[in-house]
């Protein structure tokens, strides 16, 4: 731009300020001050702050829960369903889904106390669903399922008959509300199986299959009915069909392995138990159950060394669980390692301190540092249908190794006496008890 030949000057423009303009400027200033104060107290959000993260919906948590169930992580599935219910506390469908998963998750627990607690939680969940939706067929079907599993003879005690009766009533009500409900038919078949009503159980499980064979529960119950009838080959096929629908549900693999073990096809059984362990490893779950199953299988094969190795792995996966110490004790006893079995059984039946539990887990490798990092104290298991084998085998081991120097028979007679009082109507158990007691009676000890 050519500026030559011109006198260029810069001067301030002369502007006149009207009184109204001054008032407007003062008003804007006051508004600005109030806006700044509101931002400071968070009554207003600054437009320059990041956009808030969207709030998750109940449906989002429900989808996550179903995904985790299919993936095989039942604990994460439970947590997601619980979050969904917090957002929709009157959604009966979410509650029944949660109760169903809580029941299946009890299969991943090893002690009676843990199983009973989880099943009690499931019952509380489904009771809430019934309150919300009293005329929902599926809600009543799931409640029948929950009640049936609460009727487990090792858990229910004198309440077993009550649980089974109420479970049957719930299944009937579910079918009255919808006689085409395949889930209700399947659960009714499971209840009838537990009532030893084999003919009707087979009939209802077949009807459920005809109505909807896309449901995992329908195949699982059909397999359970067949297994109860001793038809292990067909039961295996139905469990395999269930796995095709939920490929990472490890209790299904354990069930197949158990059926193959019944057929004495131990190598195939071990493959399915190993599959369950591999799924848990992929999910980062330290579940002792597959290793307990592997240990028991090798024990039946007479391979006690590898059986013990797998059982010790189970113990170290869950070092506070008294049940796994008992299972290890049984393996040691069968391998004639009676001293080792006594140490393991003591933890399982009577409980043991940190040094004693460390010795069971690590043997000669147990050092003072290991025993106290952390210090694992074991509380003994009460006598029940699932723990009686630990009690009478413990008593048998003590009787077998009694010497005047150790006085094992005093403890043996006390434990065997407890079994006698609790299981006097069980002839097989009493035969074992009397055989072991006879050793100590010959040493001058008396029954307690």
C-alpha positions in Angstrom: 0.0 0.0 0.0 1.5 3.4 -1.1 1.2 6.1 1.6 3.5 8.7 0.0 2.2 12.1 -0.6 -0.2 11.9 2.3 0.0 13.1 5.9 -1.0 10.1 7.9 -2.1 10.9 11.4 -3.5 8.6 14.2 -6.0 10.2 16.5 -8.5 9.0 19.1 -12.1 9.0 17.8 -14.2 11.4 19.8 -17.2 9.3 21.2 -19.9 10.6 23.5 -21.0 8.2 26.4 -24.8 8.3 26.9 -26.0 7.8 30.5 -28.2 4.7 29.4 -25.1 3.0 28.0 -23.3 3.4 31.3 -26.3 1.7 33.1 -26.2 -1.2 30.7 -22.5 -1.8 31.3 -23.0 -1.7 35.0 -25.8 -4.3 34.8 -23.6 -6.6 32.7 -20.8 -6.3 35.3 -23.2 -7.2 38.1 -24.5 -10.3 36.2 -20.9 -11.4 35.6 -20.0 -11.2 39.3 -23.1 -13.3 40.2 -22.2 -15.8 37.5 -18.7 -16.2 38.7 -19.9 -16.8 42.2 -22.4 -19.4 41.0 -19.6 -21.3 39.2 -17.5 -21.3 42.3 -20.3 -22.8 44.3 -21.1 -25.3 41.5 -24.6 -23.9 41.1 -23.6 -23.3 37.4 -21.3 -25.4 35.4 -18.6 -23.6 33.3 -19.1 -24.2 29.6 -15.4 -25.0 29.4 -15.6 -28.0 31.7 -15.5 -31.5 30.1 -18.8 -33.1 29.2 -20.1 -35.4 32.1 -19.9 -39.2 31.6 -23.4 -40.6 30.7 -25.1 -42.5 33.5 -25.4 -46.2 32.9 -28.9 -47.7 32.6 -30.3 -50.8 34.2 -30.4 -52.5 30.8 -26.7 -51.8 30.3 -25.9 -53.6 33.6 -28.3 -56.5 32.7 -26.5 -57.0 29.4 -23.2 -57.0 31.2 -24.5 -59.5 33.7 -25.7 -61.9 30.9 -22.4 -61.5 29.1 -20.4 -62.3 32.3 -22.7 -65.4 32.9 -22.0 -66.7 29.3 -18.3 -65.9 29.9 -18.4 -68.1 33.1 -17.7 -65.3 35.6 -20.7 -65.8 37.8 -19.6 -63.5 40.6 -19.2 -60.5 38.2 -22.6 -61.5 36.7 -24.2 -61.2 40.2 -22.6 -57.9 40.8 -23.9 -56.5 37.5 -27.4 -57.7 38.2 -27.3 -56.1 41.6 -26.3 -52.8 40.1 -29.2 -53.1 37.6 -31.7 -53.7 40.4 -30.5 -50.6 42.3 -31.5 -48.6 39.3 -34.8 -50.5 38.8 -35.8 -51.8 42.2 -39.2 -53.0 41.0 -38.0 -55.0 38.0 -39.0 -58.6 38.8 -37.3 -60.0 35.7 -33.9 -58.7 36.9 -34.5 -60.2 40.3 -35.4 -63.6 38.9 -32.4 -63.5 36.7 -30.2 -62.6 39.6 -31.7 -65.4 41.8 -31.1 -68.0 39.1 -27.4 -67.0 38.8 -27.0 -67.0 42.6 -28.2 -70.6 42.6 -25.8 -71.7 39.9 -22.9 -69.8 41.6 -23.4 -72.0 44.7 -21.9 -74.8 42.7 -18.6 -72.9 42.7 -18.5 -72.9 46.5 -17.0 -75.8 48.5 -18.3 -75.6 52.0 -21.8 -76.3 53.2 -21.9 -72.9 55.0 -20.9 -71.0 51.9 -23.5 -72.9 49.7 -26.3 -72.4 52.3 -25.5 -68.7 52.6 -25.6 -68.2 48.8 -28.8 -70.1 48.4 -30.4 -68.1 51.2 -29.5 -65.0 49.3 -31.1 -66.4 46.2 -34.3 -67.1 48.1 -34.4 -63.6 49.5 -34.0 -62.2 46.0 -36.7 -64.3 44.4 -39.1 -63.6 47.3 -38.7 -59.9 46.5 -39.5 -60.7 42.9 -42.7 -62.5 43.9 -43.8 -59.5 45.9 -43.3 -57.2 42.9 -44.9 -59.6 40.3 -47.1 -62.2 42.0 -48.7 -63.3 38.7 -45.5 -63.8 36.7 -45.1 -67.4 35.6 -41.3 -67.2 35.2 -40.8 -65.6 38.6 -42.7 -68.6 40.3 -40.7 -71.0 38.1 -37.4 -69.6 39.3 -38.6 -69.6 42.9 -39.3 -73.4 42.6 -35.8 -73.8 41.3 -34.3 -71.8 44.2 -36.4 -73.8 46.8 -35.4 -77.1 45.3 -31.7 -76.3 45.6 -32.2 -75.1 49.1 -33.6 -78.6 49.8 -30.1 -80.1 49.3 -30.1 -82.9 52.0 -26.6 -81.8 53.2 -27.8 -78.3 53.8 -31.5 -78.4 54.6 -31.6 -80.9 57.4 -35.1 -81.2 58.9 -36.4 -78.5 56.5 -35.8 -80.6 53.4 -39.3 -81.9 53.1 -40.7 -78.4 53.6 -38.5 -76.9 50.9 -39.4 -79.7 48.4 -43.2 -79.3 49.1 -43.0 -75.6 48.6 -40.9 -75.9 45.5 -43.5 -78.3 43.9 -46.3 -75.8 44.8 -44.4 -73.0 43.1 -43.7 -75.1 39.9 -47.4 -76.0 39.7 -48.4 -72.3 40.1 -46.0 -71.3 37.4 -47.6 -73.8 35.0 -51.1 -72.7 36.0 -50.1 -69.2 34.9 -48.5 -70.4 31.7 -48.6 -74.1 30.8 -46.2 -73.5 27.9 -43.4 -72.3 30.1 -40.5 -74.6 29.3 -38.4 -73.3 32.2 -41.2 -74.1 34.6 -41.6 -77.6 33.2 -37.8 -78.2 33.4 -37.6 -77.1 37.0 -40.6 -79.2 37.9 -38.8 -82.2 36.4 -35.8 -81.4 38.6 -38.0 -81.3 41.7 -39.7 -84.5 40.8 -36.3 -86.1 40.4 -35.3 -85.0 43.9 -38.6 -86.5 45.2 -37.6 -89.8 43.4 -40.7 -89.5 41.2 -38.8 -90.8 38.1 -41.6 -91.4 35.7 -43.2 -87.9 36.0 -39.7 -86.3 36.0 -38.8 -88.0 32.7 -42.2 -86.9 31.2 -41.9 -83.2 32.2 -38.3 -82.9 31.1 -39.3 -84.3 27.7 -42.1 -81.8 27.4 -39.7 -79.0 28.3 -37.3 -80.1 25.5 -40.2 -80.2 23.0 -41.3 -76.7 23.9 -37.9 -75.0 23.9 -34.5 -76.7 23.5 -32.6 -73.4 23.2 -32.5 -72.9 27.0 -29.5 -74.2 28.9 -31.5 -75.1 32.0 -33.8 -77.4 29.9 -30.8 -79.5 28.7 -29.1 -79.4 32.2 -32.3 -80.7 33.9 -32.8 -83.3 31.2 -29.2 -84.5 31.8 -29.8 -84.5 35.6 -32.9 -86.7 35.2 -31.0 -89.1 33.0 -28.0 -89.2 35.3 -30.3 -89.9 38.3 -31.7 -92.9 36.3 -28.2 -94.2 35.7 -28.2 -93.4 32.0 -24.8 -91.7 32.1 -24.1 -91.8 28.4 -27.3 -89.9 27.4 -26.8 -87.6 30.4 -23.4 -86.7 29.1 -24.8 -85.8 25.7 -27.4 -83.5 27.3 -24.8 -81.8 29.4 -22.8 -81.3 26.2 -25.8 -79.7 24.6 -26.0 -77.3 27.6 -22.4 -76.4 27.1 -23.0 -75.4 23.5 -25.4 -72.8 24.9 -23.2 -71.6 27.8 -19.7 -72.8 26.8 -17.9 -71.4 29.9 -20.1 -72.6 32.7 -17.7 -74.8 34.6 -20.2 -76.8 36.7 -21.4 -78.4 33.4 -17.8 -79.6 32.7 -17.6 -81.0 36.2 -20.9 -82.8 35.8 -19.7 -84.4 32.5 -16.5 -85.5 34.2 -18.4 -87.0 37.1 -20.5 -89.0 34.6 -17.5 -90.3 32.7 -16.0 -91.2 36.1 -19.1 -93.3 36.8 -18.5 -95.1 33.5 -14.8 -95.6 34.7 -13.6 -93.6 31.6 -11.1 -91.8 33.8 -9.0 -90.2 31.1 -12.0 -88.5 29.4 -13.2 -87.4 32.8 -9.8 -85.8 33.5 -10.1 -83.9 30.2 -13.3 -82.3 31.2 -12.0 -81.4 34.7 -9.0 -79.9 33.0 -11.2 -77.9 30.7 -13.0 -76.4 33.7 -9.6 -75.5 35.2 -8.5 -73.9 32.0 -11.7 -71.7 31.8 -11.1 -70.5 35.3 -7.5 -69.7 34.5 -8.5 -67.6 31.5 -11.0 -65.7 33.7 -8.4 -65.3 36.5 -10.6 -67.3 38.9 -8.8 -69.5 41.4 -11.4 -72.2 41.9 -10.3 -75.3 43.8 -13.2 -77.5 42.6 -11.7 -78.7 39.2 -8.5 -79.7 41.0 -10.4 -81.5 43.7 -12.2 -83.4 41.0 -8.9 -84.2 39.3 -7.4 -85.4 42.6 -10.4 -87.7 43.3 -10.2 -89.2 39.8 -6.5 -89.9 40.1 -7.2 -91.4 43.5 -9.8 -93.8 42.0 -7.2 -94.7 39.4 -4.8 -95.6 42.2 -2.3 -92.8 41.3 -2.1 -91.2 44.7 1.0 -89.1 44.2 -0.5 -87.0 41.4 -3.8 -87.1 43.2 -2.2 -85.5 46.2 -0.4 -82.9 44.1 -3.7 -81.7 42.6 -5.4 -81.7 45.9 -2.6 -79.6 47.4 -3.0 -77.2 44.6 -6.7 -77.0 45.5 -5.8 -76.3 49.1 -3.4 -73.5 48.1 -6.0 -71.9 45.8 -8.3 -71.7 48.8 -6.1 -72.0 51.9 -8.8 -70.9 54.4 -11.3 -73.5 53.3 -11.5 -76.4 55.7 -13.3 -78.7 53.2 -10.3 -78.8 50.9 -8.1 -80.0 53.8 -10.6 -82.8 54.4 -10.5 -83.8 50.7 -6.7 -83.9 50.9 -6.9 -86.0 54.1 -9.0 -88.6 52.2 -6.4 -88.8 49.4 -3.6 -89.3 52.0 -5.6 -91.9 53.8 -6.2 -93.9 50.6 -2.5 -93.8 49.8 -1.8 -95.1 53.3 -0.1 -91.8 54.3 -1.9 -91.9 57.7 0.3 -89.4 59.4 -0.3 -86.9 56.6 -4.1 -87.6 56.7 -4.2 -87.0 60.4 -2.7 -83.5 60.0 -5.1 -82.6 57.2 -8.1 -84.0 58.9 -7.3 -82.1 62.1 -7.6 -78.9 60.2 -10.8 -80.0 58.5 -12.6 -81.4 61.5 -11.2 -79.7 64.6 -9.5 -76.7 63.1 -5.8 -75.9 63.3 -3.4 -73.0 63.9 -1.2 -71.2 61.4 1.8 -73.4 61.8 -0.3 -76.6 61.5 -2.1 -75.4 58.4 1.2 -74.3 56.8 2.6 -77.8 57.4 -0.3 -79.4 55.6 0.0 -77.0 52.6 3.8 -77.0 52.3 5.1 -80.0 54.3 8.9 -79.8 55.0 9.0 -76.6 52.9 6.9 -74.8 55.5 9.1 -72.2 57.3 8.2 -69.7 60.1 8.0 -67.0 57.5 5.5 -68.9 55.4 3.4 -69.8 58.4 2.9 -66.1 59.2 2.6 -64.5 55.8 -0.3 -64.6 56.1 -1.1 -66.6 59.3 -3.9 -68.9 58.2 -6.0 -70.3 61.0 -8.6 -72.9 60.0 -11.9 -73.3 61.7 -13.2 -76.9 61.7 -16.3 -78.0 59.9 -19.4 -79.1 61.7 -20.6 -82.7 61.3 -23.0 -83.0 58.3 -23.9 -85.3 55.5 -21.1 -83.9 53.3 -18.4 -83.8 56.1 -19.1 -87.2 57.8 -16.6 -88.9 55.6 -13.9 -86.6 57.0 -14.9 -87.4 60.6 -15.0 -91.2 60.4 -11.9 -91.4 58.2 -10.1 -89.2 60.7 -11.2 -91.5 63.5 -10.1 -94.5 61.6 -6.6 -93.0 60.9 -6.2 -92.1 64.6 -7.2 -95.6 65.7 -4.8 -97.2 63.2 -1.8 -95.2 64.4 -2.6 -95.4 68.2 0.4 -96.0 70.4 0.7 -95.7 74.1 3.1 -92.8 73.5 0.5 -90.7 71.5 -2.8 -91.7 73.0 -4.6 -91.3 69.6 -7.5 -93.5 70.7 -8.8 -91.0 73.2 -9.4 -88.5 70.4 -10.5 -91.3 68.0 -13.3 -92.5 70.3 -14.5 -88.9 70.9 -14.8 -88.3 67.1 -16.3 -91.7 66.3 -18.8 -91.2 69.1 -20.0 -88.0 67.6 -20.4 -89.8 64.2 -22.3 -92.6 66.0 -24.7 -90.1 67.6 -25.4 -88.3 64.4 -25.5 -91.2 61.9 -26.6 -94.2 63.8 -29.3 -95.0 61.1 -26.6 -95.2 58.4 -25.4 -98.9 58.2 -22.4 -98.3 56.0 -21.2 -95.4 58.2 -21.8 -97.4 61.4 -19.8 -100.4 60.0 -16.8 -98.2 59.5 -17.3 -96.6 63.0 -17.6 -99.9 64.7 -14.5 -101.4 63.0 -12.4 -98.4 64.1 -13.8 -98.4 67.6 -13.0 -102.1 68.0 -9.3 -101.2 67.7 -9.5 -98.8 70.6 -11.8 -100.9 72.7 -9.2 -103.6 72.5 -6.7 -101.1 73.9 -8.9 -100.5 77.0 -10.7 -97.3 75.7 -14.5 -97.0 76.1 -17.1 -95.5 73.8 -18.0 -91.8 74.4 
